């Protein structure tokens, strides 16, 4: 087990070094600090800033030196999915995006499983997530606290609106770039084909949501909030949601392939202005898609299933 000798550090760097060491641990891992006085003030600082996420065990207690074994607990969050982590704190989406971890369509995986699948160092991701947690929260909208009918309206008026306003333009640009640059850059031909599939499929998918699924969800929300209202007939919404989840996964698969063959939406040196605009807008579309699907897969759909169960009681 690693021993961190903090007697070698300047006093002003001791606690920050220990915190950095702790944040780099995975659940179940430990290290020992070696100090020339009782580090009890550190214990209280860790309780204040990290909560009950660690064990504190004295190995040696004076009179000249103290040693404490600090262990990171396997907290509940460690077993949650990456989609649930983002649902609790959307700032973490930035971390997963940086490491190329899909928190929307692939949001059902644990952090460990997602990292292993991509060959990514879990400790590095965990450290980045811990850094995000230490930063003060901005005035982000708390989607978990929204009424479900309001959340549905938000998705339609923000994300569905974005897709409708951009999908045709992107299809036209992808077709234009494929025709002009396909000989020297055959990947843009495949991008054009994929985006055509996305444009057609996404339009039909959103229409189903707006005409069937979302109105039913809004009725459930109203029935829960106002018991005097007529309760809509129950139809086991779980099976319907599985279809929508599958459609999200298919669109996500297409977008992942576009991201891969475009080298993360990086235009080549000989790219014209249309080529650059296409890749910039595809990057923007991909970011919006992941937030869009995250709101449905990881927040809206689980809450709807729970609500239907409550109303069936």
C-alpha positions as CSV (number, residue, x, y, z in Angstrom):
1,X,0.0,0.0,0.0
2,X,1.3,3.4,-1.0
3,X,2.6,5.6,1.9
4,X,2.4,9.4,1.4
5,X,5.0,11.0,3.6
6,X,3.6,14.5,4.1
7,X,6.5,15.5,6.4
8,X,8.4,16.2,3.2
9,X,5.8,18.7,2.0
10,X,5.4,22.4,2.8
11,X,2.5,22.8,5.2
12,X,0.4,24.8,2.6
13,X,0.6,21.9,0.2
14,X,-0.1,19.0,2.6
15,X,-3.9,18.9,2.5
16,X,-4.2,19.6,-1.2
17,X,-1.8,16.8,-2.0
18,X,-3.7,14.4,0.2
19,X,-7.0,15.3,-1.4
20,X,-5.5,14.8,-4.8
21,X,-4.3,11.4,-3.8
22,X,-7.7,10.5,-2.4
23,X,-9.6,11.7,-5.5
24,X,-7.5,9.4,-7.6
25,X,-8.5,6.3,-5.8
26,X,-11.2,3.9,-6.9
27,X,-13.8,2.5,-4.5
28,X,-12.1,0.0,-2.2
29,X,-8.5,1.4,-2.6
30,X,-6.5,2.9,0.2
31,X,-3.3,4.8,1.0
32,X,-1.4,5.7,4.2
33,X,-0.4,9.2,5.2
34,X,2.8,9.5,7.4
35,X,2.8,12.7,9.5
36,X,4.7,14.3,12.4
37,X,1.5,15.2,14.3
38,X,-2.1,14.0,14.6
39,X,-3.8,14.8,11.3
40,X,-7.3,15.2,12.9
41,X,-8.0,18.6,11.3
42,X,-7.6,16.8,7.9
43,X,-10.3,14.3,9.0
44,X,-12.8,17.1,9.6
45,X,-11.9,18.8,6.4
46,X,-12.5,15.6,4.4
47,X,-15.9,15.1,6.1
48,X,-16.9,18.6,5.1
49,X,-15.7,18.4,1.5
50,X,-16.0,14.7,0.6
51,X,-18.8,13.5,3.0
52,X,-18.9,10.0,4.2
53,X,-17.0,8.6,1.3
54,X,-13.9,7.3,3.2
55,X,-12.7,5.2,6.1
56,X,-10.2,6.6,8.6
57,X,-8.0,4.1,10.5
58,X,-5.0,5.0,12.7
59,X,-2.0,2.7,12.2
60,X,0.4,4.6,14.4
61,X,-0.4,7.2,17.0
62,X,2.6,9.2,18.2
63,X,4.4,10.3,20.0
64,X,6.8,11.2,17.2
65,X,4.9,10.1,14.1
66,X,1.3,9.3,13.1
67,X,0.1,7.1,10.3
68,X,-3.5,6.9,9.1
69,X,-4.9,4.5,6.5
70,X,-7.5,6.4,4.3
71,X,-9.8,4.2,2.2
72,X,-12.3,5.2,-0.4
73,X,-15.6,3.5,0.1
74,X,-17.5,1.8,-2.6
75,X,-20.3,4.4,-2.4
76,X,-23.7,4.0,-4.1
77,X,-22.6,6.4,-6.8
78,X,-19.9,4.0,-7.9
79,X,-22.5,1.4,-8.8
80,X,-24.8,3.8,-10.6
81,X,-24.7,4.2,-14.4
82,X,-23.0,7.0,-16.2
83,X,-26.4,8.2,-17.4
84,X,-27.5,8.5,-13.8
85,X,-24.4,10.4,-12.9
86,X,-25.2,12.9,-15.6
87,X,-28.8,13.0,-14.6
88,X,-27.8,14.1,-11.0
89,X,-25.2,16.6,-12.3
90,X,-25.2,17.6,-15.9
91,X,-21.8,19.2,-15.6
92,X,-20.4,15.6,-15.7
93,X,-21.5,15.3,-19.3
94,X,-18.5,17.5,-20.2
95,X,-16.1,15.0,-18.6
96,X,-17.7,12.0,-20.4
97,X,-17.7,13.9,-23.7
98,X,-14.0,14.7,-23.2
99,X,-13.2,11.0,-22.8
100,X,-15.5,9.8,-25.6
101,X,-17.9,8.0,-23.2
102,X,-21.5,8.0,-24.4
103,X,-23.7,9.0,-21.4
104,X,-27.0,9.1,-23.5
105,X,-27.5,6.0,-25.6
106,X,-24.8,4.2,-23.7
107,X,-25.8,5.6,-20.4
108,X,-26.9,2.3,-18.9
109,X,-23.3,1.2,-18.3
110,X,-21.4,1.7,-15.1
111,X,-18.3,3.9,-15.1
112,X,-16.0,0.9,-14.8
113,X,-17.7,-1.0,-17.7
114,X,-17.8,2.1,-19.9
115,X,-14.1,2.8,-19.3
116,X,-13.1,-0.9,-19.8
117,X,-15.0,-1.0,-23.1
118,X,-13.1,2.0,-24.4
119,X,-9.7,1.1,-22.8
120,X,-9.7,4.3,-20.7
121,X,-8.1,4.7,-17.3
122,X,-11.0,4.7,-14.9
123,X,-8.9,6.6,-12.3
124,X,-8.3,9.4,-14.7
125,X,-12.1,9.8,-15.4
126,X,-12.9,9.5,-11.7
127,X,-10.4,12.3,-10.9
128,X,-11.9,14.6,-13.5
129,X,-15.4,13.9,-12.1
130,X,-14.2,14.7,-8.6
131,X,-12.8,18.0,-9.9
132,X,-16.2,18.9,-11.4
133,X,-17.9,18.1,-8.1
134,X,-15.6,20.6,-6.3
135,X,-16.5,23.4,-8.6
136,X,-19.5,25.6,-7.5
137,X,-22.7,24.8,-9.4
138,X,-23.9,27.4,-11.8
139,X,-27.6,28.2,-12.3
140,X,-28.3,25.1,-14.4
141,X,-31.8,24.0,-14.8
142,X,-32.5,21.0,-12.5
143,X,-34.3,18.7,-14.9
144,X,-35.0,16.1,-12.2
145,X,-37.2,18.6,-10.3
146,X,-39.4,19.6,-13.3
147,X,-43.0,18.5,-13.6
148,X,-43.1,15.8,-16.3
149,X,-45.4,17.7,-18.6
150,X,-43.1,20.8,-18.4
151,X,-40.1,18.5,-19.1
152,X,-41.9,17.2,-22.2
153,X,-42.6,20.7,-23.4
154,X,-39.0,21.6,-22.8
155,X,-37.7,18.7,-24.9
156,X,-40.1,19.6,-27.8
157,X,-39.5,23.4,-27.7
158,X,-35.7,23.1,-27.3
159,X,-34.4,19.9,-28.8
160,X,-37.1,18.9,-31.3
161,X,-37.2,22.5,-32.5
162,X,-33.4,22.4,-32.9
163,X,-33.5,19.2,-35.0
164,X,-36.3,20.5,-37.2
165,X,-34.5,23.7,-37.9
166,X,-31.2,22.1,-38.7
167,X,-31.7,18.6,-40.1
168,X,-32.6,19.7,-43.6
169,X,-29.8,22.2,-43.8
170,X,-27.3,19.6,-42.6
171,X,-28.6,17.0,-45.1
172,X,-28.2,19.5,-47.9
173,X,-24.6,20.4,-46.8
174,X,-23.6,16.8,-46.4
175,X,-24.9,16.0,-49.9
176,X,-23.1,19.1,-51.4
177,X,-19.8,18.2,-49.7
178,X,-20.1,14.6,-50.8
179,X,-20.6,15.6,-54.4
180,X,-17.7,18.1,-54.4
181,X,-15.1,16.3,-52.3
182,X,-16.1,12.6,-52.4
183,X,-13.3,11.7,-54.8
184,X,-10.5,12.9,-52.6
185,X,-12.3,12.3,-49.3
186,X,-14.5,9.2,-49.7
187,X,-15.5,9.4,-46.1
188,X,-17.8,12.3,-46.8
189,X,-19.8,10.1,-49.1
190,X,-20.5,7.8,-46.2
191,X,-21.3,10.8,-44.0
192,X,-23.9,11.9,-46.5
193,X,-25.5,8.5,-46.6
194,X,-25.6,8.2,-42.8
195,X,-27.0,11.7,-42.4
196,X,-29.8,11.0,-44.9
197,X,-30.8,8.0,-42.8
198,X,-30.7,10.2,-39.7
199,X,-32.8,12.9,-41.3
200,X,-35.5,10.5,-42.4
201,X,-35.6,8.4,-39.2
202,X,-35.4,11.3,-36.8
203,X,-38.3,13.1,-38.4
204,X,-40.6,10.0,-38.0
205,X,-39.3,9.3,-34.5
206,X,-40.1,12.8,-33.2
207,X,-43.5,12.8,-34.9
208,X,-44.4,9.6,-32.9
209,X,-43.2,11.3,-29.7
210,X,-45.2,14.4,-30.3
211,X,-48.4,12.8,-31.4
212,X,-48.6,9.7,-29.2
213,X,-46.0,9.2,-26.5
214,X,-45.6,12.8,-25.1
215,X,-49.4,13.5,-24.9
216,X,-49.8,10.3,-22.9
217,X,-47.0,11.3,-20.6
218,X,-48.6,14.8,-20.1
219,X,-51.9,13.1,-19.2
220,X,-50.2,11.0,-16.6
221,X,-48.5,14.0,-15.1
222,X,-51.8,15.9,-14.9
223,X,-53.5,12.9,-13.4
224,X,-50.9,12.7,-10.7
225,X,-51.0,16.4,-9.9
226,X,-54.8,16.8,-10.0
227,X,-56.7,13.8,-8.8
228,X,-60.0,15.3,-10.0
229,X,-58.9,14.9,-13.6
230,X,-59.7,11.7,-15.5
231,X,-56.9,9.2,-15.3
232,X,-55.7,8.0,-18.7
233,X,-56.0,4.3,-19.5
234,X,-52.9,2.4,-18.6
235,X,-51.1,0.5,-21.4
236,X,-47.8,-0.6,-19.8
237,X,-45.7,2.2,-21.1
238,X,-42.5,0.3,-20.5
239,X,-42.9,-1.7,-23.8
240,X,-43.4,1.6,-25.7
241,X,-40.4,3.2,-24.2
242,X,-38.2,0.2,-25.2
243,X,-39.1,0.9,-28.8
244,X,-38.1,4.6,-28.4
245,X,-34.9,3.6,-26.6
246,X,-34.0,1.3,-29.5
247,X,-34.6,4.1,-32.0
248,X,-32.4,6.4,-29.9
249,X,-29.6,3.8,-30.0
250,X,-29.9,3.4,-33.8
251,X,-29.5,7.2,-34.4
252,X,-26.7,7.2,-31.8
253,X,-25.0,4.4,-33.8
254,X,-25.2,6.5,-37.0
255,X,-23.8,9.6,-35.2
256,X,-21.0,7.6,-33.6
257,X,-19.9,6.4,-37.1
258,X,-20.0,9.9,-38.4
259,X,-17.9,11.1,-35.5
260,X,-15.4,8.3,-36.1
261,X,-14.9,8.7,-39.8
262,X,-14.8,12.5,-39.6
263,X,-12.0,12.3,-37.0
264,X,-14.1,13.9,-34.3
265,X,-15.5,16.5,-36.9
266,X,-12.0,17.7,-37.8
267,X,-12.0,19.0,-41.4
268,X,-8.9,18.3,-43.6
269,X,-6.5,21.0,-44.6
270,X,-8.0,21.4,-48.1
271,X,-11.5,21.7,-46.8
272,X,-13.6,24.5,-48.3
273,X,-15.9,26.8,-46.3
274,X,-18.9,24.4,-46.9
275,X,-16.8,21.5,-45.7
276,X,-15.9,23.4,-42.5
277,X,-19.4,24.5,-41.9
278,X,-20.7,21.0,-42.3
279,X,-18.3,19.5,-39.7
280,X,-18.9,22.4,-37.3
281,X,-22.7,21.9,-37.5
282,X,-22.4,18.1,-37.3
283,X,-20.4,18.6,-34.0
284,X,-23.1,21.0,-32.7
285,X,-25.9,18.5,-33.8
286,X,-24.1,15.6,-32.0
287,X,-23.8,17.6,-28.8
288,X,-27.5,18.5,-28.9
289,X,-28.4,14.9,-29.7
290,X,-26.6,13.6,-26.7
291,X,-28.3,16.1,-24.3
292,X,-31.7,15.4,-26.0
293,X,-31.4,11.7,-25.6
294,X,-30.0,12.0,-22.1
295,X,-33.1,13.9,-21.0
296,X,-35.4,11.2,-22.4
297,X,-33.4,8.0,-21.6
298,X,-32.0,8.9,-18.2
299,X,-34.6,11.3,-16.7
300,X,-37.9,11.4,-18.5
301,X,-38.4,7.7,-19.2
302,X,-37.4,6.3,-15.7
303,X,-39.7,8.9,-14.0
304,X,-42.6,8.0,-16.3
305,X,-42.3,4.3,-15.5
306,X,-42.3,5.1,-11.8
307,X,-45.2,7.5,-12.1
308,X,-47.3,4.9,-14.0
309,X,-46.6,2.4,-11.2
310,X,-47.8,4.9,-8.6
311,X,-51.0,5.6,-10.4
312,X,-51.7,1.9,-10.8
313,X,-51.6,1.4,-7.0
